[in-house]
Amino acid sequence: MEFTKRLLEQFLTLAEEKHFGRAAERLSMSQPPLSQAIQRLERGLGATLLDRRPGDLRLTPAGAAFAVEARRLLDAQTAVVERVRRVAQGLEGDVRVGYVSILSHRHLPRLLRAAAEELPGLRIHLHQDSTATLVEMLRSGALDLAFIRDPSPVSDDLAVHDFASERIVAALPDGHRLAGSDSIALEDLRDDDFVLLNGTALPGLALQARLACREAGFTPRCRADADDLTGLLGYVAAGLCVSLMPEDLRGFPVPGIAFVPFRGSSPYLRTTVAAVRRTDADAAVHRLLDLITRHAGRP
């Protein structure tokens, strides 16, 4: 038979009151329906739960045992309902989050710390990959949320949320003639060899670098290219080239590089960090988006 929440509550109330009239009053029902419900319960179990004597109502041994199990069942049902509600509200469950490696030292720890404090019921599973791969994993359903630096390859079937904007700065070898400057103009690098993004993985950033140089009056002399920002860091640290990189990379532990800000306010010398989700994202994803938006500017 089916042990509904109402039936379990009826039996447990009667077990506590040991009186049909008082139990019915607590349950906001009349006595006959309560008596009929208990009789159906006994028939379904094939056991007598109550010892009914004039002026005295007691639990039989079977009734006492069922009272213990009924309480467990009722608590379990309540817990299931509560957990389902929490999952539906985005307060509990599992969220698969992707990120590009270069964001792991600042934005990702901030999100994880905030989630642990404000959404302790969420379990966040992390996956690091390239921007293009993360976008495809989102589209296929393998990820729920991704943090990327260049949202230009994202198509209209995904939603993009910009949550941070950073300046582009010069990345110079430590021994470069301008490495100790407080600031420089981009045209000061017109005679230097550059390492730039090749435009495949991060097309937006690759185009920005070339447009910024064009605006400054020169075409960069590209000695090498790379398909991600860590590749650019390697060339600069080797002392072979200069490059243009987001200022946040100053906190990335790569020796041999000096980051120097540019003078001026060219729109090409800013970059965006974005969160990307599917358009049918659940409540947990929206809660994480709210967290990272609120905490983006904090240290």
C-alpha positions in Angstrom: 0.0 0.0 0.0 1.0 3.6 -0.4 2.2 5.4 2.7 1.2 9.0 1.9 2.4 11.9 3.9 -1.1 12.5 5.2 -1.6 8.9 6.3 1.7 8.8 8.2 0.9 12.1 9.9 -2.5 10.7 10.9 -1.1 7.6 12.5 1.8 9.4 14.3 -0.6 12.0 15.7 -2.9 9.3 17.0 0.1 7.4 18.5 1.0 10.6 20.4 -2.5 11.5 21.6 -3.7 8.0 22.2 -7.2 9.4 21.6 -9.2 9.6 18.4 -11.0 12.8 19.3 -7.9 14.7 20.3 -5.9 13.4 17.3 -8.7 14.3 14.9 -8.9 17.8 16.3 -5.1 18.3 15.9 -5.4 17.1 12.3 -8.4 19.4 11.6 -10.7 16.6 10.6 -13.6 14.7 12.1 -13.1 11.4 14.0 -14.9 8.9 11.7 -12.6 9.6 8.6 -9.5 9.2 10.9 -10.8 5.9 12.3 -11.5 4.7 8.8 -8.0 5.7 7.6 -6.3 3.8 10.5 -8.4 0.7 9.7 -7.4 0.8 6.1 -3.8 1.1 7.2 -4.1 -1.9 9.5 -5.7 -4.0 6.7 -3.0 -2.9 4.3 -0.2 -3.9 6.7 -2.0 -7.1 7.8 -1.4 -6.1 11.4 -3.2 -4.6 14.4 -1.5 -1.4 15.3 -3.8 -0.2 18.1 -5.2 -2.0 21.2 -8.7 -0.4 21.4 -10.2 -0.8 24.9 -13.0 1.3 26.4 -11.4 4.5 27.6 -7.9 3.3 26.7 -6.0 3.3 23.4 -2.5 1.8 23.2 0.0 0.9 20.6 0.4 -2.8 20.0 4.1 -4.0 19.6 3.5 -3.9 15.9 2.0 -0.4 16.3 5.1 0.8 18.2 7.4 -0.6 15.6 5.4 1.0 12.8 5.5 4.4 14.7 9.3 4.3 14.5 9.4 3.5 10.8 6.6 5.9 10.0 8.6 8.7 11.6 11.6 7.7 9.4 9.5 7.6 6.3 7.9 11.0 7.0 11.3 12.6 7.7 12.7 11.0 4.5 9.8 12.3 2.5 10.2 15.8 4.0 14.0 15.7 3.2 13.3 14.7 -0.4 10.8 17.4 -1.0 13.2 20.0 0.6 16.1 18.9 -1.5 14.1 19.0 -4.7 13.0 22.5 -3.9 16.6 23.6 -3.1 17.8 22.1 -6.3 15.0 23.8 -8.2 16.0 27.1 -6.6 19.6 26.7 -7.4 20.7 26.3 -3.8 21.9 22.7 -4.1 23.2 20.3 -6.7 26.1 20.0 -9.2 27.3 22.6 -11.6 30.0 21.9 -14.3 32.2 25.0 -14.8 34.8 25.4 -17.5 37.5 28.1 -17.6 40.6 29.1 -19.6 43.8 28.5 -17.6 44.8 32.2 -17.5 41.7 33.0 -15.4 42.5 30.5 -12.7 44.6 32.7 -10.5 42.1 35.5 -9.9 38.5 35.2 -11.1 38.1 31.5 -10.4 39.3 31.5 -6.8 37.0 34.5 -6.2 34.0 32.6 -7.5 34.8 29.4 -5.5 35.3 31.4 -2.3 32.0 33.3 -2.8 30.1 30.1 -3.6 31.5 28.3 -0.6 30.2 31.1 1.6 26.9 31.9 0.0 25.9 28.6 -1.7 27.4 25.8 0.3 25.0 23.3 -1.1 26.4 23.6 -4.6 29.1 21.3 -5.8 31.2 22.9 -8.5 33.1 20.6 -10.9 35.9 22.3 -12.8 37.3 21.8 -16.3 40.1 23.8 -17.9 40.4 24.0 -21.7 40.7 26.5 -24.6 37.9 29.0 -25.3 36.8 27.2 -28.5 36.6 23.8 -26.7 34.7 25.3 -23.7 32.1 26.9 -26.1 31.6 23.5 -27.8 31.2 21.7 -24.5 28.6 24.2 -23.4 26.7 23.8 -26.6 26.8 20.0 -26.3 25.6 20.1 -22.7 28.9 18.8 -21.2 29.3 22.1 -19.3 26.8 24.3 -17.6 28.9 27.5 -17.4 32.2 28.7 -18.8 34.5 31.6 -18.1 36.5 32.9 -21.1 38.4 36.0 -21.9 37.4 36.5 -25.6 33.7 36.0 -26.2 33.9 36.8 -30.0 33.6 33.1 -31.1 30.3 32.6 -29.2 27.2 32.2 -31.4 23.7 33.4 -30.7 22.5 30.1 -29.2 24.6 30.9 -26.1 24.2 33.8 -23.7 27.2 36.0 -22.8 27.6 37.9 -19.5 30.5 40.4 -19.3 31.6 40.7 -15.7 35.1 42.3 -15.9 36.9 44.7 -18.1 40.7 45.0 -18.1 43.2 47.3 -19.8 45.7 45.9 -22.3 49.3 46.6 -21.3 52.7 46.1 -22.8 54.5 42.9 -21.9 58.2 43.5 -22.2 61.3 41.4 -21.4 62.9 42.5 -18.2 66.0 43.7 -20.2 63.9 45.8 -22.6 64.8 49.5 -22.9 61.3 50.5 -21.7 60.8 47.9 -19.0 61.3 50.3 -16.1 58.9 53.0 -17.5 55.8 54.1 -15.5 53.9 54.2 -18.8 54.6 54.2 -22.5 52.9 55.1 -25.8 52.1 52.1 -28.1 54.0 53.8 -30.9 57.2 53.5 -28.8 57.2 49.8 -29.7 57.0 50.3 -33.5 60.5 49.1 -34.1 60.2 46.0 -31.8 59.5 42.4 -32.8 56.1 41.2 -31.6 54.5 37.9 -30.6 50.8 38.0 -31.1 47.8 35.7 -31.0 47.3 33.9 -34.3 43.6 34.6 -34.3 42.3 31.0 -34.3 41.5 30.5 -30.6 41.1 34.1 -29.5 40.1 36.1 -32.7 38.8 39.1 -30.8 42.0 39.7 -28.9 44.1 39.0 -31.9 42.2 41.6 -34.0 42.3 44.2 -31.1 46.1 44.0 -31.0 46.5 44.7 -34.7 43.8 47.5 -34.7 45.5 49.2 -31.7 48.9 49.2 -33.5 47.2 50.5 -36.7 45.6 53.3 -34.7 49.1 54.1 -33.3 50.4 54.5 -36.9 52.3 51.3 -37.5 51.9 47.6 -38.4 53.5 45.3 -35.8 56.5 43.3 -37.0 55.3 39.8 -36.0 58.2 37.5 -35.3 56.0 34.7 -33.8 52.5 33.9 -32.9 50.7 31.7 -30.4 47.2 30.2 -29.9 46.8 31.3 -26.3 48.1 33.9 -23.8 50.5 31.5 -22.1 52.3 31.1 -25.3 52.8 34.8 -25.6 54.2 34.9 -22.0 56.8 32.3 -23.0 58.1 34.3 -25.9 58.3 37.5 -23.9 59.9 35.8 -20.9 62.5 34.4 -23.3 63.5 37.9 -24.3 62.6 37.4 -27.9 59.6 39.7 -28.4 57.2 42.2 -26.9 53.5 41.7 -26.7 50.1 43.1 -25.7 48.3 41.4 -22.9 45.5 42.0 -20.3 46.9 43.8 -17.3 45.5 41.1 -15.0 48.4 38.8 -16.2 50.7 40.9 -14.0 49.7 38.6 -11.2 50.7 35.5 -13.2 54.0 34.0 -11.9 56.2 34.2 -15.0 59.7 35.6 -14.3 61.5 37.8 -16.8 58.5 39.9 -17.9 57.7 43.6 -17.1 54.1 44.8 -17.6 54.0 48.5 -18.5 50.7 50.4 -19.0 50.0 52.5 -22.1 49.1 56.1 -22.1 45.9 57.1 -23.7 42.4 55.5 -23.8 42.1 53.6 -27.0 39.0 51.3 -27.1 41.3 48.6 -28.6 43.4 48.6 -25.4 40.7 47.0 -23.3 39.6 43.4 -23.0 36.5 41.7 -21.6 36.2 38.6 -19.3 32.9 36.9 -19.8 30.7 34.1 -18.5 28.9 32.0 -21.1 25.9 29.8 -20.5 23.2 28.0 -22.5 19.9 29.9 -22.9 18.1 27.2 -20.9 20.5 27.3 -17.9 19.0 26.3 -14.6 18.7 28.3 -11.4 22.1 27.2 -10.0 23.9 28.7 -13.0 22.0 32.0 -12.6 23.0 32.1 -8.9 26.7 31.6 -9.8 26.4 34.3 -12.4 25.0 36.7 -9.8 27.9 35.8 -7.5 30.7 36.4 -9.9 29.0 39.7 -11.0 28.8 40.9 -7.4 32.3 39.8 -6.5 34.1 40.7 -9.8 35.5 44.0 -8.5 36.6 42.7 -5.0 40.2 41.8 -4.2 
